[in-house]
Amino acid sequence: AAPGGPAEPPVTARVAAERAYAASRGATRNAPVEDFPSPDDPDLATSGLTGAPLVAQLLGGTIIDEQTDDPMG
């Protein structure tokens, strides 16, 4: 504020955080990164895998619990 003019209200922590967030969002808008598969990547379409086997074999994941819609298990 100008000397002798009206004083500006103090900035709250919330307002400061919102301003910082808005400034960071504007600064990080870059062009999207091109993502191409590597020649040694497995081919999901021809693997025939879905669900838990896909996660375990192609992605190297660990299945903790698998729930199916099949009432027979």
N, C-alpha and C positions, 0 to 999 in steps of 0.2 A: 504494500500500500504506500501511497505517496505520503511524505511527512505532512502531518496536520490533517490528512484525509481519514476516511473511515477505516478502521482496522479490519483486516480479513479474519474470519474465524479460524482457529487452529485446525490443522488437518488431522483427522482422526486416523488411527492405525488402519482401519478398514479402507478409508479413502486412499491412503498411501499405497496399500496393497493392491487395490483395484487399478490405480494408475500405473503401478509397476507391472502388473499383469498385462494391461492393455499395451504398454510400451514394448514388452517382450513379445507379445503376439505379433505386433507389426514388424518387429525386427527379424523374426524367424520365418517369414513367408518367402520361401525359396521355390524354385522350380522343382517339380517332383523328380525323384531319382529314378532313372530307368533301371528296371530289375529284370534281367534276362537269365534264364536257366543256364546252369553250367553244363557242358557236354557230359559230365560224369554224374549228373543228378538222375535219380531213379525216375522212371516214367510212370506216374500215378495212373494214367488212363489205361495202360496195358498191364498193370500189375494184378488187376482183379481183386485187390484188397479193399475192404471197407471196415469201418468200425474199429474194434480193438486190435485186430491183426494189423491194420494199417498203421495205427499209432505205434504198436510195438515193433514192427519190422521196418517200416520205411522211416519213421521219425525217431526211433530209438527210445520211445517212451515206456513207462512202466504203468501197467493197468492195475489200479488199486481195487476197483469195484466196477463191474459191468452190469447194468440193468437192462434187461431186454423186455420187449412187449409180448414175447411168446409165453403163454401161460404154462407151457410144458417145460420151460427152462431153457 
